[in-house]
Amino acid sequence: RFSSIRPMYYRGSLGAVLVFDLTNYASFEHLPQWIEEVRASIKEEIPVLLVGNKSDLIDQRVVSIGIVFT
């Protein structure tokens, strides 16, 4: 819905934090698209930090730490 205005928010950024849901594999699968959007919107190289949330819901976790680091 707001995809056309998102690149405006990236301008001038010194870094990006992308948060994904450890209990929702689809949110993890979308990370490459988000990273590409950030990289395409910002010409200079910036750090991108990936953060997995809901780490307290161990019994519902579908994204393993091993997958995240590969």
HTML snippet that shows the backbone in 3Dmol.js (N, CA, C, O; Angstrom):
<script src="https://3Dmol.org/build/3Dmol-min.js"></script>
<div id="view" style="width:600px;height:400px;position:relative"></div>
<script>
const pdb = `
ATOM      1  N   ARG A   1       0.818  -1.192   0.000  1.00  0.00           N
ATOM      2  CA  ARG A   1       0.000   0.000   0.000  1.00  0.00           C
ATOM      3  C   ARG A   1       0.862   1.255   0.000  1.00  0.00           C
ATOM      4  O   ARG A   1       0.579   2.204  -0.732  1.00  0.00           O
ATOM      5  N   PHE A   2       1.902   1.264   0.810  1.00  0.00           N
ATOM      6  CA  PHE A   2       2.769   2.439   0.893  1.00  0.00           C
ATOM      7  C   PHE A   2       4.112   2.207   0.219  1.00  0.00           C
ATOM      8  O   PHE A   2       5.070   2.936   0.481  1.00  0.00           O
ATOM      9  N   SER A   3       4.192   1.213  -0.635  1.00  0.00           N
ATOM     10  CA  SER A   3       5.479   0.857  -1.238  1.00  0.00           C
ATOM     11  C   SER A   3       6.080   1.978  -2.074  1.00  0.00           C
ATOM     12  O   SER A   3       7.301   2.061  -2.199  1.00  0.00           O
ATOM     13  N   SER A   4       5.257   2.830  -2.642  1.00  0.00           N
ATOM     14  CA  SER A   4       5.791   3.903  -3.491  1.00  0.00           C
ATOM     15  C   SER A   4       6.479   5.004  -2.689  1.00  0.00           C
ATOM     16  O   SER A   4       7.340   5.701  -3.225  1.00  0.00           O
ATOM     17  N   ILE A   5       6.119   5.177  -1.419  1.00  0.00           N
ATOM     18  CA  ILE A   5       6.735   6.246  -0.629  1.00  0.00           C
ATOM     19  C   ILE A   5       7.848   5.749   0.293  1.00  0.00           C
ATOM     20  O   ILE A   5       8.563   6.559   0.882  1.00  0.00           O
ATOM     21  N   ARG A   6       8.004   4.437   0.427  1.00  0.00           N
ATOM     22  CA  ARG A   6       9.037   3.912   1.328  1.00  0.00           C
ATOM     23  C   ARG A   6      10.433   4.416   1.000  1.00  0.00           C
ATOM     24  O   ARG A   6      11.162   4.783   1.922  1.00  0.00           O
ATOM     25  N   PRO A   7      10.851   4.455  -0.279  1.00  0.00           N
ATOM     26  CA  PRO A   7      12.217   4.919  -0.571  1.00  0.00           C
ATOM     27  C   PRO A   7      12.532   6.319  -0.049  1.00  0.00           C
ATOM     28  O   PRO A   7      13.695   6.623   0.217  1.00  0.00           O
ATOM     29  N   MET A   8      11.540   7.162   0.101  1.00  0.00           N
ATOM     30  CA  MET A   8      11.772   8.505   0.648  1.00  0.00           C
ATOM     31  C   MET A   8      12.286   8.430   2.083  1.00  0.00           C
ATOM     32  O   MET A   8      13.078   9.274   2.502  1.00  0.00           O
ATOM     33  N   TYR A   9      11.848   7.440   2.829  1.00  0.00           N
ATOM     34  CA  TYR A   9      12.268   7.300   4.219  1.00  0.00           C
ATOM     35  C   TYR A   9      13.703   6.806   4.339  1.00  0.00           C
ATOM     36  O   TYR A   9      14.334   7.002   5.378  1.00  0.00           O
ATOM     37  N   TYR A  10      14.227   6.175   3.305  1.00  0.00           N
ATOM     38  CA  TYR A  10      15.587   5.645   3.333  1.00  0.00           C
ATOM     39  C   TYR A  10      16.639   6.715   3.078  1.00  0.00           C
ATOM     40  O   TYR A  10      17.779   6.572   3.521  1.00  0.00           O
ATOM     41  N   ARG A  11      16.286   7.767   2.385  1.00  0.00           N
ATOM     42  CA  ARG A  11      17.262   8.802   2.012  1.00  0.00           C
ATOM     43  C   ARG A  11      17.962   9.373   3.241  1.00  0.00           C
ATOM     44  O   ARG A  11      17.325   9.709   4.239  1.00  0.00           O
ATOM     45  N   GLY A  12      19.269   9.474   3.146  1.00  0.00           N
ATOM     46  CA  GLY A  12      20.052  10.032   4.237  1.00  0.00           C
ATOM     47  C   GLY A  12      20.280   9.080   5.395  1.00  0.00           C
ATOM     48  O   GLY A  12      20.872   9.467   6.403  1.00  0.00           O
ATOM     49  N   SER A  13      19.826   7.855   5.271  1.00  0.00           N
ATOM     50  CA  SER A  13      19.989   6.888   6.356  1.00  0.00           C
ATOM     51  C   SER A  13      21.440   6.463   6.491  1.00  0.00           C
ATOM     52  O   SER A  13      22.157   6.314   5.502  1.00  0.00           O
ATOM     53  N   LEU A  14      21.854   6.271   7.723  1.00  0.00           N
ATOM     54  CA  LEU A  14      23.210   5.804   8.002  1.00  0.00           C
ATOM     55  C   LEU A  14      23.234   4.305   8.273  1.00  0.00           C
ATOM     56  O   LEU A  14      24.303   3.712   8.420  1.00  0.00           O
ATOM     57  N   GLY A  15      22.071   3.704   8.338  1.00  0.00           N
ATOM     58  CA  GLY A  15      21.947   2.273   8.585  1.00  0.00           C
ATOM     59  C   GLY A  15      20.486   1.882   8.514  1.00  0.00           C
ATOM     60  O   GLY A  15      19.596   2.731   8.465  1.00  0.00           O
ATOM     61  N   ALA A  16      20.256   0.577   8.509  1.00  0.00           N
ATOM     62  CA  ALA A  16      18.880   0.071   8.464  1.00  0.00           C
ATOM     63  C   ALA A  16      18.746  -1.092   9.435  1.00  0.00           C
ATOM     64  O   ALA A  16      19.660  -1.904   9.576  1.00  0.00           O
ATOM     65  N   VAL A  17      17.610  -1.165  10.096  1.00  0.00           N
ATOM     66  CA  VAL A  17      17.281  -2.278  10.976  1.00  0.00           C
ATOM     67  C   VAL A  17      16.057  -2.959  10.385  1.00  0.00           C
ATOM     68  O   VAL A  17      14.992  -2.351  10.273  1.00  0.00           O
ATOM     69  N   LEU A  18      16.213  -4.219  10.010  1.00  0.00           N
ATOM     70  CA  LEU A  18      15.107  -4.995   9.460  1.00  0.00           C
ATOM     71  C   LEU A  18      14.713  -6.042  10.490  1.00  0.00           C
ATOM     72  O   LEU A  18      15.536  -6.858  10.906  1.00  0.00           O
ATOM     73  N   VAL A  19      13.460  -6.014  10.897  1.00  0.00           N
ATOM     74  CA  VAL A  19      12.957  -6.915  11.928  1.00  0.00           C
ATOM     75  C   VAL A  19      12.071  -7.962  11.280  1.00  0.00           C
ATOM     76  O   VAL A  19      11.191  -7.641  10.481  1.00  0.00           O
ATOM     77  N   PHE A  20      12.312  -9.224  11.633  1.00  0.00           N
ATOM     78  CA  PHE A  20      11.477 -10.306  11.132  1.00  0.00           C
ATOM     79  C   PHE A  20      10.977 -11.130  12.308  1.00  0.00           C
ATOM     80  O   PHE A  20      11.544 -11.090  13.400  1.00  0.00           O
ATOM     81  N   ASP A  21       9.917 -11.869  12.069  1.00  0.00           N
ATOM     82  CA  ASP A  21       9.229 -12.654  13.087  1.00  0.00           C
ATOM     83  C   ASP A  21       9.772 -14.084  13.077  1.00  0.00           C
ATOM     84  O   ASP A  21       9.647 -14.784  12.073  1.00  0.00           O
ATOM     85  N   LEU A  22      10.368 -14.518  14.178  1.00  0.00           N
ATOM     86  CA  LEU A  22      10.911 -15.875  14.272  1.00  0.00           C
ATOM     87  C   LEU A  22       9.826 -16.948  14.254  1.00  0.00           C
ATOM     88  O   LEU A  22      10.124 -18.129  14.075  1.00  0.00           O
ATOM     89  N   THR A  23       8.569 -16.544  14.439  1.00  0.00           N
ATOM     90  CA  THR A  23       7.468 -17.510  14.413  1.00  0.00           C
ATOM     91  C   THR A  23       6.733 -17.513  13.076  1.00  0.00           C
ATOM     92  O   THR A  23       5.713 -18.185  12.925  1.00  0.00           O
ATOM     93  N   ASN A  24       7.256 -16.759  12.108  1.00  0.00           N
ATOM     94  CA  ASN A  24       6.609 -16.640  10.799  1.00  0.00           C
ATOM     95  C   ASN A  24       7.684 -16.733   9.719  1.00  0.00           C
ATOM     96  O   ASN A  24       8.401 -15.766   9.466  1.00  0.00           O
ATOM     97  N   TYR A  25       7.792 -17.896   9.087  1.00  0.00           N
ATOM     98  CA  TYR A  25       8.863 -18.114   8.108  1.00  0.00           C
ATOM     99  C   TYR A  25       8.749 -17.165   6.918  1.00  0.00           C
ATOM    100  O   TYR A  25       9.767 -16.774   6.346  1.00  0.00           O
ATOM    101  N   ALA A  26       7.545 -16.793   6.543  1.00  0.00           N
ATOM    102  CA  ALA A  26       7.356 -15.881   5.408  1.00  0.00           C
ATOM    103  C   ALA A  26       8.034 -14.538   5.665  1.00  0.00           C
ATOM    104  O   ALA A  26       8.578 -13.937   4.739  1.00  0.00           O
ATOM    105  N   SER A  27       8.009 -14.061   6.906  1.00  0.00           N
ATOM    106  CA  SER A  27       8.660 -12.782   7.203  1.00  0.00           C
ATOM    107  C   SER A  27      10.170 -12.890   6.998  1.00  0.00           C
ATOM    108  O   SER A  27      10.808 -11.928   6.569  1.00  0.00           O
ATOM    109  N   PHE A  28      10.738 -14.043   7.297  1.00  0.00           N
ATOM    110  CA  PHE A  28      12.165 -14.274   7.056  1.00  0.00           C
ATOM    111  C   PHE A  28      12.454 -14.364   5.559  1.00  0.00           C
ATOM    112  O   PHE A  28      13.463 -13.838   5.088  1.00  0.00           O
ATOM    113  N   GLU A  29      11.585 -15.019   4.820  1.00  0.00           N
ATOM    114  CA  GLU A  29      11.772 -15.171   3.374  1.00  0.00           C
ATOM    115  C   GLU A  29      11.718 -13.832   2.631  1.00  0.00           C
ATOM    116  O   GLU A  29      12.296 -13.700   1.552  1.00  0.00           O
ATOM    117  N   HIS A  30      11.036 -12.853   3.195  1.00  0.00           N
ATOM    118  CA  HIS A  30      10.924 -11.537   2.550  1.00  0.00           C
ATOM    119  C   HIS A  30      12.143 -10.638   2.789  1.00  0.00           C
ATOM    120  O   HIS A  30      12.260  -9.580   2.171  1.00  0.00           O
ATOM    121  N   LEU A  31      13.040 -11.049   3.670  1.00  0.00           N
ATOM    122  CA  LEU A  31      14.203 -10.208   3.970  1.00  0.00           C
ATOM    123  C   LEU A  31      15.031  -9.838   2.738  1.00  0.00           C
ATOM    124  O   LEU A  31      15.420  -8.676   2.615  1.00  0.00           O
ATOM    125  N   PRO A  32      15.320 -10.770   1.818  1.00  0.00           N
ATOM    126  CA  PRO A  32      16.108 -10.365   0.640  1.00  0.00           C
ATOM    127  C   PRO A  32      15.465  -9.227  -0.155  1.00  0.00           C
ATOM    128  O   PRO A  32      16.167  -8.363  -0.681  1.00  0.00           O
ATOM    129  N   GLN A  33      14.140  -9.227  -0.242  1.00  0.00           N
ATOM    130  CA  GLN A  33      13.464  -8.142  -0.968  1.00  0.00           C
ATOM    131  C   GLN A  33      13.616  -6.814  -0.231  1.00  0.00           C
ATOM    132  O   GLN A  33      13.827  -5.775  -0.857  1.00  0.00           O
ATOM    133  N   TRP A  34      13.510  -6.847   1.092  1.00  0.00           N
ATOM    134  CA  TRP A  34      13.679  -5.624   1.880  1.00  0.00           C
ATOM    135  C   TRP A  34      15.110  -5.110   1.768  1.00  0.00           C
ATOM    136  O   TRP A  34      15.333  -3.909   1.619  1.00  0.00           O
ATOM    137  N   ILE A  35      16.075  -6.018   1.842  1.00  0.00           N
ATOM    138  CA  ILE A  35      17.476  -5.613   1.726  1.00  0.00           C
ATOM    139  C   ILE A  35      17.726  -4.985   0.360  1.00  0.00           C
ATOM    140  O   ILE A  35      18.390  -3.954   0.259  1.00  0.00           O
ATOM    141  N   GLU A  36      17.200  -5.602  -0.676  1.00  0.00           N
ATOM    142  CA  GLU A  36      17.369  -5.070  -2.033  1.00  0.00           C
ATOM    143  C   GLU A  36      16.730  -3.688  -2.163  1.00  0.00           C
ATOM    144  O   GLU A  36      17.300  -2.800  -2.797  1.00  0.00           O
ATOM    145  N   GLU A  37      15.563  -3.505  -1.573  1.00  0.00           N
ATOM    146  CA  GLU A  37      14.899  -2.198  -1.639  1.00  0.00           C
ATOM    147  C   GLU A  37      15.729  -1.124  -0.948  1.00  0.00           C
ATOM    148  O   GLU A  37      15.879  -0.016  -1.464  1.00  0.00           O
ATOM    149  N   VAL A  38      16.267  -1.458   0.220  1.00  0.00           N
ATOM    150  CA  VAL A  38      17.110  -0.499   0.941  1.00  0.00           C
ATOM    151  C   VAL A  38      18.350  -0.176   0.117  1.00  0.00           C
ATOM    152  O   VAL A  38      18.693   0.993  -0.059  1.00  0.00           O
ATOM    153  N   ARG A  39      19.017  -1.197  -0.383  1.00  0.00           N
ATOM    154  CA  ARG A  39      20.254  -0.995  -1.162  1.00  0.00           C
ATOM    155  C   ARG A  39      19.985  -0.195  -2.442  1.00  0.00           C
ATOM    156  O   ARG A  39      20.810   0.630  -2.835  1.00  0.00           O
ATOM    157  N   ALA A  40      18.857  -0.428  -3.085  1.00  0.00           N
ATOM    158  CA  ALA A  40      18.523   0.292  -4.317  1.00  0.00           C
ATOM    159  C   ALA A  40      18.174   1.754  -4.042  1.00  0.00           C
ATOM    160  O   ALA A  40      18.378   2.614  -4.898  1.00  0.00           O
ATOM    161  N   SER A  41      17.653   2.032  -2.860  1.00  0.00           N
ATOM    162  CA  SER A  41      17.218   3.390  -2.526  1.00  0.00           C
ATOM    163  C   SER A  41      18.346   4.264  -2.001  1.00  0.00           C
ATOM    164  O   SER A  41      18.278   5.491  -2.075  1.00  0.00           O
ATOM    165  N   ILE A  42      19.384   3.628  -1.470  1.00  0.00           N
ATOM    166  CA  ILE A  42      20.508   4.364  -0.895  1.00  0.00           C
ATOM    167  C   ILE A  42      21.751   3.997  -1.686  1.00  0.00           C
ATOM    168  O   ILE A  42      22.161   2.837  -1.709  1.00  0.00           O
ATOM    169  N   LYS A  43      22.339   4.970  -2.322  1.00  0.00           N
ATOM    170  CA  LYS A  43      23.470   4.699  -3.214  1.00  0.00           C
ATOM    171  C   LYS A  43      24.734   4.296  -2.463  1.00  0.00           C
ATOM    172  O   LYS A  43      25.499   3.466  -2.956  1.00  0.00           O
ATOM    173  N   GLU A  44      24.968   4.861  -1.291  1.00  0.00           N
ATOM    174  CA  GLU A  44      26.164   4.506  -0.542  1.00  0.00           C
ATOM    175  C   GLU A  44      25.927   3.218   0.258  1.00  0.00           C
ATOM    176  O   GLU A  44      24.788   2.848   0.542  1.00  0.00           O
ATOM    177  N   GLU A  45      27.008   2.560   0.605  1.00  0.00           N
ATOM    178  CA  GLU A  45      26.938   1.319   1.383  1.00  0.00           C
ATOM    179  C   GLU A  45      26.630   1.662   2.841  1.00  0.00           C
ATOM    180  O   GLU A  45      27.335   2.464   3.454  1.00  0.00           O
ATOM    181  N   ILE A  46      25.585   1.058   3.393  1.00  0.00           N
ATOM    182  CA  ILE A  46      25.237   1.285   4.796  1.00  0.00           C
ATOM    183  C   ILE A  46      25.106  -0.070   5.486  1.00  0.00           C
ATOM    184  O   ILE A  46      24.840  -1.075   4.827  1.00  0.00           O
ATOM    185  N   PRO A  47      25.291  -0.106   6.807  1.00  0.00           N
ATOM    186  CA  PRO A  47      25.091  -1.366   7.519  1.00  0.00           C
ATOM    187  C   PRO A  47      23.604  -1.701   7.598  1.00  0.00           C
ATOM    188  O   PRO A  47      22.760  -0.819   7.758  1.00  0.00           O
ATOM    189  N   VAL A  48      23.303  -2.987   7.484  1.00  0.00           N
ATOM    190  CA  VAL A  48      21.931  -3.477   7.622  1.00  0.00           C
ATOM    191  C   VAL A  48      21.942  -4.502   8.747  1.00  0.00           C
ATOM    192  O   VAL A  48      22.642  -5.512   8.666  1.00  0.00           O
ATOM    193  N   LEU A  49      21.175  -4.246   9.785  1.00  0.00           N
ATOM    194  CA  LEU A  49      21.086  -5.119  10.947  1.00  0.00           C
ATOM    195  C   LEU A  49      19.794  -5.916  10.861  1.00  0.00           C
ATOM    196  O   LEU A  49      18.717  -5.340  10.711  1.00  0.00           O
ATOM    197  N   LEU A  50      19.895  -7.235  10.956  1.00  0.00           N
ATOM    198  CA  LEU A  50      18.712  -8.096  10.957  1.00  0.00           C
ATOM    199  C   LEU A  50      18.393  -8.475  12.395  1.00  0.00           C
ATOM    200  O   LEU A  50      19.273  -8.906  13.141  1.00  0.00           O
ATOM    201  N   VAL A  51      17.134  -8.314  12.781  1.00  0.00           N
ATOM    202  CA  VAL A  51      16.698  -8.604  14.142  1.00  0.00           C
ATOM    203  C   VAL A  51      15.518  -9.556  14.086  1.00  0.00           C
ATOM    204  O   VAL A  51      14.506  -9.269  13.447  1.00  0.00           O
ATOM    205  N   GLY A  52      15.649 -10.691  14.758  1.00  0.00           N
ATOM    206  CA  GLY A  52      14.540 -11.636  14.869  1.00  0.00           C
ATOM    207  C   GLY A  52      13.785 -11.371  16.159  1.00  0.00           C
ATOM    208  O   GLY A  52      14.358 -11.455  17.245  1.00  0.00           O
ATOM    209  N   ASN A  53      12.500 -11.049  16.047  1.00  0.00           N
ATOM    210  CA  ASN A  53      11.716 -10.805  17.259  1.00  0.00           C
ATOM    211  C   ASN A  53      10.884 -12.035  17.619  1.00  0.00           C
ATOM    212  O   ASN A  53      10.836 -13.010  16.869  1.00  0.00           O
ATOM    213  N   LYS A  54      10.245 -11.973  18.757  1.00  0.00           N
ATOM    214  CA  LYS A  54       9.454 -13.060  19.334  1.00  0.00           C
ATOM    215  C   LYS A  54      10.335 -14.254  19.709  1.00  0.00           C
ATOM    216  O   LYS A  54       9.897 -15.403  19.643  1.00  0.00           O
ATOM    217  N   SER A  55      11.570 -13.975  20.099  1.00  0.00           N
ATOM    218  CA  SER A  55      12.494 -15.044  20.484  1.00  0.00           C
ATOM    219  C   SER A  55      12.059 -15.748  21.767  1.00  0.00           C
ATOM    220  O   SER A  55      12.534 -16.842  22.070  1.00  0.00           O
ATOM    221  N   ASP A  56      11.161 -15.122  22.515  1.00  0.00           N
ATOM    222  CA  ASP A  56      10.652 -15.739  23.735  1.00  0.00           C
ATOM    223  C   ASP A  56       9.639 -16.843  23.454  1.00  0.00           C
ATOM    224  O   ASP A  56       9.346 -17.644  24.341  1.00  0.00           O
ATOM    225  N   LEU A  57       9.101 -16.902  22.244  1.00  0.00           N
ATOM    226  CA  LEU A  57       8.097 -17.910  21.889  1.00  0.00           C
ATOM    227  C   LEU A  57       8.785 -19.138  21.296  1.00  0.00           C
ATOM    228  O   LEU A  57       8.572 -19.485  20.134  1.00  0.00           O
ATOM    229  N   ILE A  58       9.603 -19.781  22.104  1.00  0.00           N
ATOM    230  CA  ILE A  58      10.450 -20.887  21.648  1.00  0.00           C
ATOM    231  C   ILE A  58       9.633 -22.017  21.041  1.00  0.00           C
ATOM    232  O   ILE A  58      10.038 -22.587  20.028  1.00  0.00           O
ATOM    233  N   ASP A  59       8.503 -22.352  21.629  1.00  0.00           N
ATOM    234  CA  ASP A  59       7.684 -23.459  21.124  1.00  0.00           C
ATOM    235  C   ASP A  59       6.995 -23.135  19.801  1.00  0.00           C
ATOM    236  O   ASP A  59       6.497 -24.041  19.133  1.00  0.00           O
ATOM    237  N   GLN A  60       6.958 -21.864  19.412  1.00  0.00           N
ATOM    238  CA  GLN A  60       6.332 -21.457  18.147  1.00  0.00           C
ATOM    239  C   GLN A  60       7.357 -21.074  17.077  1.00  0.00           C
ATOM    240  O   GLN A  60       6.988 -20.723  15.956  1.00  0.00           O
ATOM    241  N   ARG A  61       8.623 -21.142  17.421  1.00  0.00           N
ATOM    242  CA  ARG A  61       9.678 -20.702  16.495  1.00  0.00           C
ATOM    243  C   ARG A  61       9.749 -21.612  15.275  1.00  0.00           C
ATOM    244  O   ARG A  61       9.761 -22.836  15.403  1.00  0.00           O
ATOM    245  N   VAL A  62       9.795 -21.006  14.091  1.00  0.00           N
ATOM    246  CA  VAL A  62       9.935 -21.764  12.842  1.00  0.00           C
ATOM    247  C   VAL A  62      11.196 -21.352  12.081  1.00  0.00           C
ATOM    248  O   VAL A  62      11.584 -22.011  11.117  1.00  0.00           O
ATOM    249  N   VAL A  63      11.828 -20.274  12.510  1.00  0.00           N
ATOM    250  CA  VAL A  63      13.086 -19.830  11.905  1.00  0.00           C
ATOM    251  C   VAL A  63      14.192 -20.128  12.912  1.00  0.00           C
ATOM    252  O   VAL A  63      14.227 -19.543  13.995  1.00  0.00           O
ATOM    253  N   SER A  64      15.090 -21.037  12.553  1.00  0.00           N
ATOM    254  CA  SER A  64      16.157 -21.414  13.478  1.00  0.00           C
ATOM    255  C   SER A  64      17.335 -20.453  13.365  1.00  0.00           C
ATOM    256  O   SER A  64      17.513 -19.778  12.351  1.00  0.00           O
ATOM    257  N   ILE A  65      18.120 -20.408  14.406  1.00  0.00           N
ATOM    258  CA  ILE A  65      19.307 -19.558  14.421  1.00  0.00           C
ATOM    259  C   ILE A  65      20.269 -19.986  13.314  1.00  0.00           C
ATOM    260  O   ILE A  65      20.913 -19.142  12.690  1.00  0.00           O
ATOM    261  N   GLY A  66      20.367 -21.287  13.071  1.00  0.00           N
ATOM    262  CA  GLY A  66      21.242 -21.791  12.014  1.00  0.00           C
ATOM    263  C   GLY A  66      20.872 -21.258  10.646  1.00  0.00           C
ATOM    264  O   GLY A  66      21.749 -20.925   9.849  1.00  0.00           O
ATOM    265  N   ILE A  67      19.580 -21.174  10.364  1.00  0.00           N
ATOM    266  CA  ILE A  67      19.121 -20.652   9.070  1.00  0.00           C
ATOM    267  C   ILE A  67      19.453 -19.167   8.949  1.00  0.00           C
ATOM    268  O   ILE A  67      19.843 -18.700   7.879  1.00  0.00           O
ATOM    269  N   VAL A  68      19.301 -18.442  10.023  1.00  0.00           N
ATOM    270  CA  VAL A  68      19.550 -16.998   9.998  1.00  0.00           C
ATOM    271  C   VAL A  68      21.010 -16.706   9.656  1.00  0.00           C
ATOM    272  O   VAL A  68      21.294 -15.767   8.912  1.00  0.00           O
ATOM    273  N   PHE A  69      21.929 -17.495  10.188  1.00  0.00           N
ATOM    274  CA  PHE A  69      23.354 -17.229   9.987  1.00  0.00           C
ATOM    275  C   PHE A  69      23.919 -17.832   8.711  1.00  0.00           C
ATOM    276  O   PHE A  69      25.114 -17.688   8.450  1.00  0.00           O
ATOM    277  N   THR A  70      23.093 -18.506   7.902  1.00  0.00           N
ATOM    278  CA  THR A  70      23.608 -19.064   6.641  1.00  0.00           C
ATOM    279  C   THR A  70      23.344 -18.158   5.474  1.00  0.00           C
ATOM    280  O   THR A  70      23.713 -18.481   4.345  1.00  0.00           O
TER     281      THR A  70
END
`;
const viewer = $3Dmol.createViewer("view");
viewer.addModel(pdb, "pdb");
viewer.setStyle({}, {cartoon: {color: "spectrum"}});
viewer.zoomTo();
viewer.render();
</script>
